[in-house]
Structure formats: structure tokens, C-alpha cells
Amino acid sequence: MSKITAVATVCAVPALAILILIATSPNGVTPPHIPDGSFTGLIPPWPVFKVAVKINSFFATAARVTTPPDVAALELATAWWKSEVVYGLGYNGIFDLVASRSMTCHDVATELDLQEFVVCQYMEAGVQLHVMEKNDSSEHDSSTYSLTPVGDMYLKDNLHSFLMMINEETRDAWRGASTEVIKSGKVSGFEASFGGKDFWTYHNARPEKSAQFDRAMKSLGGGATGAMISDWKPSREDIMFCDIGGGLGHVLAHVLEHYPRMRGMVLDQPESAKRANEYLKERGLSNRAEAVGGSFFDPFPEKFSECDVYHIRHIIHDWPDAENVLILKNIKESAASAPTKSKKSVAVVDQVIDTGASPAMEQSKRLMSINMVASNPYGSRERTVSEHEELFTAAGFSGAKDIKVTSLRTIQTLLEAEI
């Protein structure tokens, strides 16, 4: 074989693989209206997504197999250092200040009344973690810092609240899971670390923490919501879309903005429902949407019998099996009480495990499952499709054995079953 033929063969193999990925990619869904600022703009075309995932997996694997075991072990042992640096930069307002203009670490420390020596150490570490970039100057101590696109994600209108939440009480809950729950069971890592108080009781007693949680969930919703709108097709464009445990109403708002004939409701705790109604009003949707205070562990308000789709995102993974069956039975009873009989479904969006996603995504799902063990009642976890089927069956859903699995261009998967 000549050198030219060998090179051509080497180049042809990845090219053929890319063509196969493109040819086997889904088409996605185009909603009737795409408003300005739509989260669908965050979602790449299916062929681009599939190719990018494969390339990322290739280089991640190459990095893993070429890293010496001692180096890999040290990186794992000190992985929390990275998160702590990012937390420190966010907690002290450094990200938001530097976002306004490039600044020296001296000026940052002066403006925020912090210790210059420590601030400069954290900002230098931020450069190494690629959340900041350093603009070198020929003058001593006059180099300025600015944010990278990753650093931008930690601003207060992005992932700031999630960064705070996951590195405060949640960190302690993980330690409780690692040292107490793994031996005793029965309670969550959160309860083991906070005097027997569960996550929800603790947050309900602290309005600032409850609001932080709502903001954190909202900040995580952009990519998942954009992916759902881009890949899930409702049965009709004028359905009643109900978001159970829908927090601030951000998912409902974005769905309705893409479907002008659709109506919707949110069911959540009274304080969250109050904030959700304010948010829906700000979005100009109060004529088509409302939030109602209540618990999904209690029978649903009568008006929820109008729902065509009961959407539950990041709820199933929060609870053990018995509590999930209760939630799903309440959905079934609500649907059954409708004055007119029509097909109704539940749409679950979670980090469903073992779906054939990339190794990096499956790893993240497993870590999220431990996060559920740490933060939520004992038995909470991410689940497989078959485990969701068991829950639907226990709740008496007619479509429990015929779950429609919709792959999304993100880490979540959408499971839909007829009630």
C-alpha cells in the first residue's frame, strides 16, 4: 500500500463515521413560534451534537489512558479544590465585578475590601481553571483579568445560585452520605449532617435558601428546556401543559412562548407559586398561565383535571419509590377526574441512567445519583427506563409498558407514558 493510499484510508474512516452519524441523526422539532432569546438557540443541530459528543469522548478517553495512575489519583483526591476556588470567586463577588471591566487583582481586592494576597492567589488559580484570562502587562503588578465564557456562566444571572447551593449545605450533605449514611442507611446525608432536618424542611424554614434553590433550578433550565422544546413534540399545539413541582414557572413560560395556543399551570409550594405568578406576569403570560400553591403529595386542585400533559422535571429523582408512586397516583386521580375523557400523559425529564449516552454523561448521571442520596430522602436516586416503568405500573398508568423515550441534546432524557 502506497503512502498516499494509506493516508487516504486513514482520512476516509473518520469521514465515513461522521457521515453515518449525520445520516442517522433525528430531525428534531420546530415549534410554531421561536421568540427572541429562545433557549432553542443553545441547542446545536443533531448532527453537530452527535459528532461533538464523539470527538469529546475520544479525547477524554485519550487523556484518561495517557495519564499516569499516580497523577490521576492525586487529581481525584484534590478535585474539590477546583470547586472551592470557583466558589470563592463567586461568593465574594469577584466574578460579577470582573465581568464589568478588566481589573487587576489589587483593584478587585480594594473595591471589595478583601485581602489582596489571597485575592491574587484565587484569580491566578481561576486563570488555570479557565474561568478567567490574564491580560499581561509589561508593568509590574498591572496585569488585568477578565472572564472567559465559562466564567461568564457563574454570574448572578446565570449559574451563581447553583454554584452557591452545591458548595454550601450540599457539600456537607455529601460528607454525611460518605461517613454516616453509607453505614447506617435510613436517612439522607443532609439529615445526617443537619440534626435530622431534611432538605425541604431546612429550606422551608429559611426563605433565603428556598429562594436560592428556586434560582438555582431556574439557572439550570436553559439547556434542558431548549432541548425539550427542540426534541419533544406535543400531541397538539393547544394542550394544557402542567408543570408539577414547576418552581418559578420558567419551564412553563418558555414552553408557552413557543406554543402561542397552549395554556398551562404550575403546582408548587405556596411561596414558590407566589413567585411563579409574579414571574409569569412579568413574561406577559398571566392570561394563559397560573401557578397554584399546593403539594404533589396531596390530591391535586380540581382545575388540574384539565391538564393534558403532566410534566415533572427533576422530581422523580428527588424521592424514594413509595413517595414517587404517591405523586404518580395523584396525577392519575387528577386525570381521571376530568369531565371529558381524552388521552393524557405524564412527561418525566430526568438524568435517566444507562441510556447509551456518552461516558462523560453517564459518569455525571452516576454522580448526580449520589447527590440525590446525599440531599434527599433515603432511596432517592437517578433511575433507568425500566425502573420508571415499575413506578408507572405501580401507579396504574395504562401506558406503563409502552414508554416513549425521547433522547434530548443534553444530559436529560424525556420519558412519556399515557396515564
C-alpha positions as CSV (number, residue, x, y, z in Angstrom):
1,M,0.0,0.0,0.0
2,S,1.4,3.4,-1.0
3,K,1.8,6.2,1.5
4,I,-0.9,8.2,-0.4
5,T,-3.3,5.2,-0.2
6,A,-2.6,4.8,3.5
7,V,-3.3,8.5,4.2
8,A,-6.4,8.4,2.2
9,T,-7.6,5.3,4.1
10,V,-6.9,6.9,7.5
11,C,-8.8,10.1,6.5
12,A,-11.7,8.1,5.0
13,V,-12.5,6.2,8.1
14,P,-13.4,9.2,10.4
15,A,-15.1,10.9,7.4
16,L,-17.3,7.9,6.9
17,A,-18.1,7.7,10.6
18,I,-19.1,11.4,10.6
19,L,-21.3,10.8,7.5
20,I,-23.0,7.8,9.3
21,L,-23.7,10.0,12.4
22,I,-25.2,12.7,10.2
23,A,-27.3,10.2,8.3
24,T,-28.7,8.6,11.4
25,S,-29.4,11.8,13.3
26,P,-33.0,12.7,14.2
27,N,-34.6,15.8,12.7
28,G,-35.8,17.4,15.8
29,V,-38.9,19.5,16.3
30,T,-39.7,23.0,15.1
31,P,-42.3,24.7,17.3
32,P,-44.8,27.1,15.8
33,H,-43.1,30.2,17.2
34,I,-39.5,30.9,18.2
35,P,-39.3,34.0,20.3
36,D,-36.2,36.2,20.7
37,G,-33.9,34.8,23.3
38,S,-35.3,31.3,22.9
39,F,-33.3,28.6,24.6
40,T,-33.5,26.6,21.4
41,G,-30.7,28.8,20.3
42,L,-28.4,27.0,22.8
43,I,-29.1,23.6,21.1
44,P,-26.9,22.6,18.2
45,P,-28.3,20.6,15.2
46,W,-28.4,16.9,15.9
47,P,-25.5,16.0,13.5
48,V,-23.3,18.6,15.2
49,F,-24.3,17.4,18.7
50,K,-23.5,13.7,17.9
51,V,-20.2,14.5,16.2
52,A,-19.2,16.8,19.0
53,V,-20.0,14.2,21.7
54,K,-18.0,11.5,19.8
55,I,-15.0,13.8,19.5
56,N,-15.2,14.8,23.1
57,S,-15.4,11.2,24.2
58,F,-12.4,10.3,22.0
59,F,-10.1,13.0,23.5
60,A,-11.4,12.4,27.1
61,T,-10.5,8.7,26.7
62,A,-7.2,9.6,25.3
63,A,-6.4,11.9,28.2
64,R,-7.5,9.2,30.7
65,V,-5.4,6.4,29.3
66,T,-2.3,8.6,28.9
67,T,-2.5,10.0,32.5
68,P,-0.2,8.1,34.9
69,P,-2.1,6.4,37.7
70,D,-0.4,8.5,40.5
71,V,-1.4,11.7,38.7
72,A,-4.9,10.6,38.1
73,A,-5.2,9.5,41.8
74,L,-4.0,12.9,43.0
75,E,-6.3,14.8,40.7
76,L,-9.3,12.8,42.1
77,A,-8.2,13.3,45.7
78,T,-8.0,17.1,45.2
79,A,-10.8,17.6,42.8
80,W,-12.8,19.6,45.4
81,W,-10.0,22.3,45.4
82,K,-11.2,23.4,41.9
83,S,-14.8,23.8,43.0
84,E,-13.7,25.7,46.1
85,V,-11.7,28.2,44.1
86,V,-14.7,28.8,41.8
87,Y,-17.0,29.1,44.9
88,G,-14.6,31.7,46.5
89,L,-14.6,33.8,43.3
90,G,-18.4,33.7,43.2
91,Y,-19.2,34.1,46.9
92,N,-17.0,37.2,47.2
93,G,-18.4,38.9,44.1
94,I,-15.2,38.7,42.1
95,F,-16.8,37.1,39.0
96,D,-19.5,39.8,38.8
97,L,-17.0,42.7,39.4
98,V,-14.6,41.5,36.8
99,A,-17.4,41.0,34.4
100,S,-18.0,44.7,34.4
101,R,-14.4,45.5,33.3
102,S,-10.9,44.0,33.2
103,M,-9.2,44.7,36.5
104,T,-6.0,44.0,38.4
105,C,-6.3,41.8,41.4
106,H,-5.2,44.8,43.5
107,D,-8.1,46.8,42.3
108,V,-10.5,43.9,42.9
109,A,-9.3,43.5,46.5
110,T,-9.5,47.2,47.1
111,E,-13.1,47.6,45.7
112,L,-14.4,44.5,47.5
113,D,-12.5,45.2,50.7
114,L,-10.7,41.8,50.6
115,Q,-7.1,40.7,51.2
116,E,-5.0,41.4,48.1
117,F,-2.6,38.5,48.7
118,V,-5.5,35.9,48.8
119,V,-7.5,37.5,46.0
120,C,-4.5,37.4,43.7
121,Q,-3.9,33.7,44.5
122,Y,-7.6,32.9,43.7
123,M,-7.6,34.9,40.5
124,E,-4.4,33.2,39.3
125,A,-6.0,29.8,40.1
126,G,-9.0,31.0,38.1
127,V,-6.8,31.5,35.1
128,Q,-5.5,27.9,35.4
129,L,-9.1,26.7,35.7
130,H,-10.1,28.6,32.5
131,V,-12.7,30.7,34.2
132,M,-10.5,33.8,33.9
133,E,-8.0,35.0,31.5
134,K,-5.0,37.2,32.3
135,N,-4.1,40.2,30.1
136,D,-0.3,40.5,30.8
137,S,1.2,43.9,31.0
138,S,4.9,44.9,30.9
139,E,4.4,46.9,34.1
140,H,4.8,45.1,37.4
141,D,1.6,44.1,39.1
142,S,-0.6,45.8,36.4
143,S,-1.8,42.7,34.6
144,T,-5.6,42.7,34.4
145,Y,-8.1,39.8,34.5
146,S,-11.3,39.2,32.6
147,L,-13.8,36.4,32.4
148,T,-13.8,33.5,29.9
149,P,-17.1,32.2,28.5
150,V,-17.0,29.6,31.3
151,G,-16.5,32.3,33.9
152,D,-19.5,34.2,32.5
153,M,-21.6,31.2,33.4
154,Y,-21.1,31.9,37.1
155,L,-22.6,35.4,37.1
156,K,-25.6,36.2,39.2
157,D,-28.0,35.9,36.2
158,N,-26.5,32.5,35.3
159,L,-25.3,29.7,37.5
160,H,-24.3,31.8,40.5
161,S,-27.1,30.4,42.8
162,F,-26.4,26.8,41.8
163,L,-22.7,27.4,42.5
164,M,-23.6,28.7,45.9
165,M,-26.1,25.9,46.7
166,I,-24.0,23.0,45.6
167,N,-20.9,24.2,47.6
168,E,-22.7,25.1,50.8
169,E,-25.2,22.8,52.6
170,T,-25.0,20.2,49.7
171,R,-21.2,19.8,50.3
172,D,-21.9,18.9,53.9
173,A,-24.6,16.5,52.9
174,W,-22.2,14.6,50.7
175,R,-19.8,14.2,53.6
176,G,-22.8,12.9,55.7
177,A,-23.5,10.4,53.0
178,S,-19.9,9.3,52.8
179,T,-19.4,8.9,56.5
180,E,-22.8,8.2,58.1
181,V,-25.4,7.1,55.5
182,I,-23.1,4.5,53.9
183,K,-23.0,2.7,57.2
184,S,-26.5,3.3,58.8
185,G,-28.9,4.0,55.9
186,K,-32.4,5.2,56.7
187,V,-31.7,8.9,56.4
188,S,-30.2,11.2,53.8
189,G,-26.7,12.7,54.0
190,F,-28.5,16.1,54.6
191,E,-30.3,14.7,57.7
192,A,-27.2,13.1,59.0
193,S,-25.4,16.5,58.7
194,F,-28.1,18.9,59.9
195,G,-29.5,17.5,63.0
196,G,-32.2,15.3,61.4
197,K,-33.7,18.1,59.3
198,D,-34.4,17.0,55.7
199,F,-33.5,19.2,52.8
200,W,-37.0,20.6,52.3
201,T,-37.8,21.3,56.0
202,Y,-34.4,23.1,56.3
203,H,-35.1,25.2,53.2
204,N,-38.7,25.9,54.0
205,A,-37.6,27.4,57.3
206,R,-35.1,29.6,55.6
207,P,-36.8,31.8,52.9
208,E,-33.4,33.0,51.5
209,K,-32.3,29.3,51.0
210,S,-35.6,28.4,49.4
211,A,-35.3,31.4,47.0
212,Q,-31.7,30.4,46.3
213,F,-32.9,26.9,45.4
214,D,-35.6,28.2,43.0
215,R,-33.0,30.5,41.3
216,A,-30.6,27.5,41.1
217,M,-33.2,25.4,39.4
218,K,-34.1,28.2,37.0
219,S,-30.4,28.7,36.1
220,L,-30.1,25.0,35.2
221,G,-33.2,25.1,33.0
222,G,-31.9,26.8,29.8
223,G,-30.2,23.9,28.1
224,A,-32.7,21.3,29.3
225,T,-35.7,23.5,28.3
226,G,-34.2,24.3,24.9
227,A,-33.5,20.7,24.3
228,M,-37.0,19.6,25.3
229,I,-38.7,22.2,23.0
230,S,-36.3,21.2,20.2
231,D,-36.9,17.4,20.5
232,W,-40.3,16.8,22.1
233,K,-43.5,17.2,20.0
234,P,-46.8,17.7,22.0
235,S,-49.8,15.8,20.7
236,R,-51.5,19.1,19.9
237,E,-50.4,22.7,19.8
238,D,-53.2,23.8,22.1
239,I,-52.8,21.4,25.0
240,M,-52.9,22.3,28.7
241,F,-49.3,21.8,29.9
242,C,-49.0,21.4,33.6
243,D,-45.6,21.6,35.3
244,I,-45.8,19.7,38.6
245,G,-43.2,21.0,41.1
246,G,-42.5,23.7,38.5
247,G,-40.8,26.2,40.8
248,L,-40.7,29.7,39.4
249,G,-42.6,28.7,36.3
250,H,-39.7,29.2,34.0
251,V,-40.2,25.9,32.1
252,L,-43.9,26.6,31.6
253,A,-43.2,30.2,30.4
254,H,-40.7,29.1,27.8
255,V,-42.9,26.3,26.5
256,L,-45.9,28.6,26.2
257,E,-43.9,31.3,24.4
258,H,-43.1,28.7,21.7
259,Y,-46.7,27.5,21.5
260,P,-49.0,30.6,21.4
261,R,-52.2,28.5,21.6
262,M,-51.1,26.4,24.6
263,R,-52.2,27.1,28.2
264,G,-50.6,25.9,31.4
265,M,-50.4,25.7,35.1
266,V,-47.7,25.2,37.8
267,L,-48.2,23.3,41.0
268,D,-45.7,24.0,43.8
269,Q,-45.4,25.1,47.4
270,P,-47.3,28.3,48.2
271,E,-44.3,30.6,48.4
272,S,-42.9,29.2,45.1
273,A,-46.3,29.6,43.5
274,K,-46.4,33.2,44.6
275,R,-43.1,33.9,43.0
276,A,-44.1,31.9,39.9
277,N,-47.2,34.0,39.3
278,E,-45.1,37.2,39.6
279,Y,-42.7,35.7,37.0
280,L,-45.5,34.6,34.6
281,K,-47.0,38.1,34.9
282,E,-43.6,39.7,34.0
283,R,-43.4,37.4,31.0
284,G,-46.9,38.6,29.8
285,L,-48.4,35.1,30.3
286,S,-50.9,35.6,33.1
287,N,-53.8,35.3,30.6
288,R,-52.7,31.8,29.7
289,A,-50.9,30.5,32.8
290,E,-51.1,30.5,36.5
291,A,-49.3,28.9,39.5
292,V,-51.3,27.2,42.2
293,G,-49.9,26.6,45.7
294,G,-50.1,23.0,46.9
295,S,-48.2,19.8,47.5
296,F,-47.9,17.0,44.9
297,F,-48.2,14.6,47.9
298,D,-51.9,15.7,48.3
299,P,-54.8,15.4,45.9
300,F,-54.4,18.0,43.2
301,P,-56.6,21.0,43.0
302,E,-59.7,20.3,40.8
303,K,-58.6,22.5,38.0
304,F,-55.6,20.3,37.3
305,S,-58.0,17.7,35.8
306,E,-57.8,20.0,32.7
307,C,-54.2,19.1,32.2
308,D,-53.3,17.1,29.0
309,V,-49.6,16.7,29.9
310,Y,-48.3,16.5,33.5
311,H,-44.7,17.5,33.2
312,I,-42.4,16.5,36.1
313,R,-38.7,17.5,35.7
314,H,-36.1,16.6,38.4
315,I,-38.9,15.4,40.7
316,I,-38.8,11.6,40.4
317,H,-35.1,11.5,41.3
318,D,-35.8,13.5,44.5
319,W,-37.8,10.8,46.2
320,P,-37.8,7.1,47.1
321,D,-40.2,4.7,45.3
322,A,-43.1,4.9,47.7
323,E,-43.3,8.7,47.5
324,N,-43.0,8.7,43.7
325,V,-45.8,6.2,43.4
326,L,-47.9,8.5,45.6
327,I,-47.1,11.5,43.3
328,L,-47.9,9.5,40.2
329,K,-51.2,8.2,41.7
330,N,-52.2,11.8,42.5
331,I,-51.6,12.6,38.8
332,K,-53.7,9.6,37.8
333,E,-56.5,10.6,40.1
334,S,-56.4,14.2,38.8
335,A,-56.5,13.0,35.1
336,A,-59.3,10.5,35.9
337,S,-61.5,13.3,37.4
338,A,-61.7,15.2,34.1
339,P,-65.3,15.7,32.9
340,T,-64.4,14.7,29.4
341,K,-62.2,11.7,28.6
342,S,-59.2,12.3,26.5
343,K,-55.7,10.9,26.3
344,K,-53.5,12.4,29.0
345,S,-49.8,11.7,29.6
346,V,-47.0,12.2,32.1
347,A,-43.7,13.5,30.8
348,V,-40.8,12.9,33.1
349,V,-37.5,14.7,32.4
350,D,-34.5,13.4,34.5
351,Q,-31.0,12.2,34.1
352,V,-32.1,8.7,33.2
353,I,-29.2,6.3,33.6
354,D,-27.9,3.6,31.2
355,T,-29.4,5.2,28.1
356,G,-26.3,4.7,25.9
357,A,-25.2,8.3,26.4
358,S,-21.5,9.2,26.2
359,P,-19.2,8.0,29.0
360,A,-18.9,11.6,30.4
361,M,-22.7,12.0,30.6
362,E,-23.2,8.6,32.2
363,Q,-20.5,9.4,34.7
364,S,-22.3,12.7,35.5
365,K,-25.6,10.9,36.0
366,R,-24.0,8.5,38.5
367,L,-22.6,11.4,40.4
368,M,-26.0,13.1,40.4
369,S,-27.5,9.9,41.7
370,I,-25.1,10.1,44.7
371,N,-26.1,13.8,45.1
372,M,-29.7,12.5,45.5
373,V,-28.5,10.1,48.2
374,A,-26.8,13.0,49.9
375,S,-29.5,15.6,49.6
376,N,-32.9,13.8,49.6
377,P,-34.8,11.1,51.5
378,Y,-33.1,7.7,51.7
379,G,-33.8,5.8,48.5
380,S,-33.7,8.8,46.2
381,R,-31.7,8.3,43.1
382,E,-31.5,8.5,39.3
383,R,-33.2,5.6,37.6
384,T,-33.2,3.5,34.5
385,V,-36.1,3.4,32.0
386,S,-37.2,0.0,33.4
387,E,-37.2,1.5,37.0
388,H,-39.5,4.3,35.7
389,E,-41.7,1.6,34.1
390,E,-42.0,-0.1,37.6
391,L,-43.2,3.2,39.1
392,F,-45.7,3.9,36.3
393,T,-47.0,0.3,36.7
394,A,-47.4,0.7,40.5
395,A,-49.3,3.9,39.9
396,G,-51.7,2.1,37.5
397,F,-50.8,4.0,34.3
398,S,-52.3,2.4,31.2
399,G,-49.1,3.2,29.2
400,A,-46.6,1.9,31.8
401,K,-45.4,-0.8,29.4
402,D,-45.2,1.5,26.4
403,I,-43.0,4.3,27.5
404,K,-41.9,6.7,24.7
405,V,-38.3,7.5,25.2
406,T,-37.2,10.8,23.7
407,S,-33.5,11.5,23.5
408,L,-32.6,15.1,24.1
409,R,-29.5,17.1,23.1
410,T,-28.4,17.3,26.7
411,I,-27.8,15.0,29.6
412,Q,-31.5,14.6,30.4
413,T,-34.0,12.1,28.7
414,L,-37.7,12.6,28.4
415,L,-40.0,9.6,29.2
416,E,-43.6,9.9,28.3
417,A,-46.4,7.5,29.2
418,E,-50.1,7.5,28.8
419,I,-51.9,7.8,32.1
